[in-house]
Amino acid sequence: MNGGPVGELALTGGEPVLGSLAPVDWPRTTDADRAAVLSVLDSNVLVSDRTAEQTAVERLEGSWARYLGVRRCVGVSNGTTAIELALLAHGVGPGDEVVVPALTFVATAMAVVHVGATPVYADVDPVTFTMTAQSLAAEITERTKAVIPVHLHGLSADMGALMEVARRHGCVVIEDAAQAQGARYLGVPSGAYGNTATFSLQMTKNLPTCGEGGLVVTDDERVADRIVQLRQFGETIRADRPRRYVSHRVGFNAKLNNVQAAYTSSQLERFDAYHAARRSNVAAFLSRLGHLEGLTCPSEPDGYEHAWHILRFVVDFDGLFPGVDTATARGVLMRALRAEGLPATRYQMMPLPEQPALRSLCRQTPASWPVAQQVIDRSFTLQQRHLAPDAGPLLQSFADVMEKVWAHLKVLEELADGAGR
Ligand SMILES: *Cc1c(COP(=O)(O)O)cnc(C)c1O
């Protein structure tokens, strides 16, 4: 049902543009995905340590390494474990500092804490939302052992500049590409630029599995071999002999299973088509929003290919609603959007170091991440609904919603004024 841009806001009793909040329709499971999963079940080769013949995990590892153009890929239990094992394989541990962005999912820093190292937070860029070379350089000390740039929302960090800073200081670069399957930086796929990179296959990500999973990629054979050991109790597993149950290091049980690998391999067959469809759907959506006052749409800088995992819209609340506090203005705007059927959300309620679990471990003050705080305060996000290849019409409805809501900014200002007083 399309109320058109002139009808009354659903928030104040008008007809909503969409009948209800658009549901999540991701991941898309096809008959091919079902057949892939069933064939693993029928084979009874369910976990990754059976090596008599090539397993589904090995097949996925091979295809993803080829897709990125890297030497090695190791399947692990999830994207958080992927970061932990990458850190351990690079020798990061107690006494080391690891620089992570102040705006990302909590797992990026938790992985650092899990290996006994200390996360240090670098501020992000106000336009790309990723760590910058300057913010990284500002946080490097003689204890910095590694840097984890996060390609947040599907846009690569400025890898050339970050690698240069890291090289100068002898730090390892581990890309957290959990949100960036399909992204590119100067033609290089995200995950193929740093020393090592990690991906999540969690079902909300661009390349999903039917549950939880992760991948680590690297050109460094020794790092890859260590991760293979670490994911299975520190054992060396070889295809040409039975498992010996000898542990060479203290490892984990962090294996990916064959059902989940087969599902992802099947998804990978359609990945490029989905990526291309998403790019054209999102471009058509954003092209309708350029004229909305005080709104900054997410963008794709020259030389970057965005994977559009999450769409973040920055709003000039001070300009649109002068004198109203930002949280009130944001709340009213998001309620108005949601009432019309656009599921506006926030991505991260606070900068990462201000998470209750992490606060006491941090030696920095909020003066170190002013931009991350501003971005969180002044934006809303759209997640998952746009990931499916046929989400184009839905995104057009979202554009209708935004045009309608923006045509009623005066009403919102009155509501915000009332709420703020
Ligand atoms: C999802 C995500 C992770 C963690 O991946 P899981 O598979 O959920 O453990 C890490 N970093 C970022 C940026 C993510 O979005």
The ligand as an SDF file (V2000), in Angstrom:
LIG
                    3D

 15 15  0  0  0  0  0  0  0  0999 V2000
   29.8050  -10.8070   12.3950 C   0  0  0  0  0  0  0  0  0  0  0  0
   31.0790  -10.1410   12.7100 C   0  0  0  0  0  0  0  0  0  0  0  0
   32.1080  -10.7980   13.4150 C   0  0  0  0  0  0  0  0  0  0  0  0
   31.9290  -12.1210   14.0770 C   0  0  0  0  0  0  0  0  0  0  0  0
   31.5250  -13.1500   13.2820 O   0  0  0  0  0  0  0  0  0  0  0  0
   30.7270  -14.3810   13.9250 P   0  0  0  0  0  0  0  0  0  0  0  0
   30.7320  -15.3820   12.8450 O   0  0  0  0  0  0  0  0  0  0  0  0
   29.3680  -13.8930   14.2780 O   0  0  0  0  0  0  0  0  0  0  0  0
   31.4930  -14.8280   15.1300 O   0  0  0  0  0  0  0  0  0  0  0  0
   33.3100  -10.1450   13.5780 C   0  0  0  0  0  0  0  0  0  0  0  0
   33.4960   -8.9020   13.1120 N   0  0  0  0  0  0  0  0  0  0  0  0
   32.5350   -8.2360   12.4580 C   0  0  0  0  0  0  0  0  0  0  0  0
   32.8330   -6.8690   11.9470 C   0  0  0  0  0  0  0  0  0  0  0  0
   31.2950   -8.8170   12.2470 C   0  0  0  0  0  0  0  0  0  0  0  0
   30.3280   -8.1290   11.6240 O   0  0  0  0  0  0  0  0  0  0  0  0
  1  2  1  0
  2  3  1  0
  2 14  2  0
  3  4  1  0
  3 10  2  0
  4  5  1  0
  5  6  1  0
  6  7  2  0
  6  8  1  0
  6  9  1  0
 10 11  1  0
 11 12  2  0
 12 13  1  0
 12 14  1  0
 14 15  1  0
M  END
$$$$
